[in-house]
Amino acid sequence: MAEVEAQWMANPNRYDDETWTRCGNSGLMLPKITLGLWQNFGGVDVYETQRAMVRRAFDRGVFHFDLANNYGPPPGSAEENFGKVLSQDLKKHRDELIISTKAGYRMWPGPFGEWGSRKYLISSLDQSLKRMGLDYVDIFYSHRVDPNTPLAETMGALDQIVRSGKALYVGISSYSPEMTREAHAILKDLGTPCVIHQPSYSMMNRWVEGGLLDTLSDLGMGCIAFSPLAQGLLTSKYLNGVPSESRAALEGSFQKGMLTEENLDRVRALNAIAERRGQTLAQMAIAWVLRRPEITSALIGARHVQQLDNSLDALNNLEFSADELAEIDKYAADGGLNLWQKSSDSKAPV
């Protein structure tokens, strides 16, 4: 007779440390670290490992899980897998969770399978809700700027989505400071606040310091920084070459051209600073992103529970001395890692 799996019970002390932050001027609160399902949650990955990571994250006070329609591979499978974990383990905790998803990149053939039209955004969210088994998401994002669709249409779709009850909050990702102001103003006029921006930000990709963070502060918007570990470059895994199971060795978003000797020399120098702080490089990289008051949450990924725990332990040391920050600045320079620059450089038509 097969054994019946014992029902999982969430850690009753998961909120004891109160490690969450208000998102801009809104009522939305986010944990300082969010678990993203961009990598390692697809249909090609091991489901029980995914399930263990989601449960462990929740047990440690992470109540925000970030997805997008195209996360996989194959596209859509990360939402399906997360929906399965929700159904099996987290259904009764739904009102504690912040679940976000996005639309902007290609999901199906034809002219309405990507970008920022009203038809695509609303159709995509309907599909995402079905895959996850949800009535609504907490945050829905325009994943990238559409240079061919009027910004008023894209923002109007976000407004319609909130008014329909399919999302509680809306945000944007990889928009420039100027486009962020325009998007915020349109949504404000419609009566639906734009509460959050999701840009890439790390010690090797500091583009947001060139005006975006100041803009978000002025507008009272929150900011969740994705890829704070520079897709794994800001970890110990590349200090001595390229491991066979690393993202750099596999086909995907990490480009081997990022592993220049100059970048690797910087990573080694930053690793030495982290060691003196009693942290792993990954922990210091997360803490460094969170040093900015404009940053509401750092959005991380993980391959397994041990890697997740290592990243979450960044919260044990978030303080930097002025000398440490000055030394980090010597090596924390642009490393050609901003794959999303094209979106932030784009302008939608009037």
TIBABA-960159 format. One line per 8 residues: number of its first residue (from 1); for each residue x, y, z of C-alpha. Coordinates in steps of 0.2 Angstrom, whole numbers. Each point is the difference from the previous one (the first is absolute). Layout:
BEGIN
NUM> X,Y,Z | ...
//
This chain:
BEGIN
1> 0,0,0 | 7,17,-5 | 5,12,14 | -12,15,1 | 11,16,0 | -2,10,16 | -8,17,-3 | 12,14,0
9> -2,13,13 | 8,18,-2 | 12,6,14 | -11,9,13 | 15,12,3 | 2,5,-18 | -4,19,4 | 9,2,16
17> 14,10,-8 | -12,12,-9 | 12,2,-15 | -11,9,-11 | -1,18,-7 | -14,11,-6 | 0,2,-19 | 1,19,-4
25> -15,9,7 | -12,-14,-3 | -7,-12,13 | 9,-15,-8 | 14,-8,10 | 13,-11,-7 | 13,-11,8 | 18,7,-1
33> 4,-16,-11 | -12,-7,-13 | 1,-16,-8 | -1,1,-19 | -4,-15,-11 | 9,6,-16 | 12,-15,0 | -1,-18,7
41> -19,0,1 | -4,-6,-18 | -7,-16,-6 | 17,-7,-3 | 5,2,18 | -3,-11,15 | -17,4,7 | 4,-6,18
49> 15,11,1 | -11,15,-5 | -13,-5,12 | 13,-1,14 | 7,17,-4 | -17,8,0 | -4,-8,17 | 17,5,7
57> -2,18,-5 | -17,2,7 | 6,-9,17 | 14,14,0 | -12,15,-2 | 0,2,-19 | -18,2,-5 | 3,8,-17
65> 3,-11,-15 | 3,8,-17 | -4,-8,-17 | -3,5,-18 | -10,-8,-14 | 15,-6,-9 | 10,-7,14 | 5,-18,-3
73> 5,-9,-10 | -12,-3,-9 | -8,17,2 | -14,-1,13 | 6,-15,9 | 7,10,15 | -18,7,3 | -7,-18,-2
81> 13,-7,13 | -3,14,12 | -19,-2,-2 | 3,-19,5 | 10,5,16 | -14,13,4 | -13,-14,-2 | 10,-13,10
89> 8,11,14 | -5,18,0 | -18,2,-4 | -6,3,18 | 14,14,1 | -6,9,-16 | -5,16,9 | 18,1,8
97> 8,-1,-17 | 6,13,-13 | 0,-9,-17 | 5,10,-15 | 1,-3,-19 | 4,10,-16 | -3,1,-18 | 11,7,-14
105> 10,-13,-8 | -5,-12,-14 | -12,-14,6 | -10,-5,-15 | 0,3,-19 | -7,15,-9 | -1,18,3 | -8,-1,17
113> 12,-12,8 | 12,12,7 | 4,19,5 | -13,12,8 | -17,0,-9 | -16,-1,10 | -4,-16,-8 | 16,-8,4
121> 2,5,18 | -18,-5,5 | 0,-16,-10 | 17,-4,8 | -6,3,17 | -15,-11,-2 | 11,-14,-6 | 12,3,15
129> -15,-1,12 | -6,-16,-7 | 18,-8,1 | 2,5,18 | -18,-4,5 | -3,17,6 | -14,13,0 | 12,15,1
137> 18,4,2 | 7,13,12 | 11,9,-12 | -1,0,-19 | 14,8,-10 | 3,7,-18 | 16,-10,-2 | 8,11,-13
145> -3,16,-10 | -10,-2,-16 | 8,12,-13 | -15,-2,-12 | -15,1,12 | -5,17,8 | 4,0,18 | -17,6,4
153> -7,-17,-7 | 12,-11,10 | -3,10,16 | -19,0,-3 | 1,-19,-1 | 8,0,17 | -13,11,7 | -14,-11,-8
161> 9,-16,8 | -1,8,17 | -18,5,-2 | -5,-17,-6 | 7,-8,16 | 13,-10,-9 | 14,9,9 | 1,11,16
169> 16,10,-5 | 9,4,-16 | 18,4,-5 | 12,2,-14 | 17,-8,-3 | 15,6,-9 | -7,17,-4 | 11,16,-1
177> -2,14,13 | -9,10,-13 | -12,-14,-5 | -3,-4,18 | -6,18,3 | -11,-1,-15 | -7,-17,5 | -3,6,18
185> -9,16,-6 | -12,-10,-11 | -4,-12,13 | -2,13,13 | -13,9,-11 | -9,-16,-3 | -1,-3,19 | 11,-15,1
193> 17,3,8 | 16,-7,-8 | 7,-7,16 | 16,-9,-5 | 14,-1,-12 | 10,-15,-3 | 18,4,-8 | 16,-10,-1
201> 12,6,13 | 16,-7,7 | 18,4,3 | 4,-3,-18 | -15,8,-7 | -3,17,8 | -11,9,-13 | -14,4,12
209> 11,12,10 | 0,11,-16 | -17,8,4 | -12,-14,2 | 2,-2,19 | -2,19,3 | -16,-1,-12 | -8,-14,10
217> 4,9,17 | -8,16,-7 | -16,-9,-6 | -2,-10,16 | 2,-17,-10 | 8,-16,7 | 15,-9,-9 | 3,-18,0
225> 18,-4,-7 | 2,-15,-11 | 16,-10,-4 | 9,8,15 | 12,-15,-2 | 3,5,-18 | -7,-17,-6 | 12,-9,12
233> 16,9,-5 | 0,8,17 | 2,-17,9 | 15,-11,3 | -4,-11,-14 | 11,9,-13 | 15,3,10 | 9,-15,-7
241> -7,-3,-17 | -18,-4,-7 | -8,-15,9 | -9,-12,-12 | -17,3,9 | 1,19,0 | -11,11,-10 | 15,6,-10
249> 3,-18,-6 | -18,-2,-5 | -10,8,-14 | -10,14,7 | 0,18,5 | 18,0,7 | 12,4,-13 | 18,-6,1
257> 6,16,-6 | -5,7,17 | 15,-11,7 | 13,12,-5 | 17,0,9 | -4,18,6 | -17,-5,7 | 8,-16,9
265> 14,11,7 | -14,11,8 | -10,-15,6 | 16,-7,9 | 3,17,8 | -18,2,6 | 1,-18,6 | 15,5,11
273> -10,14,8 | -15,-11,3 | 12,-13,9 | 6,14,11 | -18,4,4 | -3,-18,5 | -12,-2,-15 | -1,-9,-16
281> 2,10,-15 | -19,-3,-4 | -5,6,17 | 10,16,-2 | -7,3,-17 | -18,-1,7 | 4,11,15 | 9,13,-11
289> -16,1,-11 | -11,2,15 | 11,14,7 | -9,12,-10 | -16,7,8 | -9,0,-16 | 1,-19,-2 | -15,-9,8
297> 6,-17,-4 | 14,-10,-8 | -7,-13,-12 | 11,-16,0 | -1,-17,-9 | 7,-17,7 | 4,-17,-7 | -3,-9,17
305> -4,2,18 | 18,2,6 | 3,14,-13 | -16,9,5 | 5,-1,19 | 17,7,-4 | -9,15,-9 | -13,3,14
313> 14,0,13 | 6,17,-8 | -13,8,12 | 12,-5,14 | 12,15,-5 | -8,14,-10 | 11,14,7 | 15,7,-9
321> 13,12,6 | 5,15,-11 | 17,-8,-3 | -8,-16,-6 | -11,9,-12 | 15,10,-6 | 10,-16,-3 | -15,-8,-9
329> -2,15,-11 | 17,-3,-7 | -5,-17,-7 | -19,2,-2 | 0,7,-18 | -11,-4,-15 | 4,-17,-7 | -10,0,-16
337> -14,-10,9 | -15,10,-3 | -10,-11,-13 | -15,11,3 | 7,17,-6 | -9,-1,-16 | -17,1,9 | 6,15,12
345> 7,9,-15 | -17,-2,-10 | -14,13,-1 | -18,-4,-4 | -9,10,-12 | -12,14,6
//
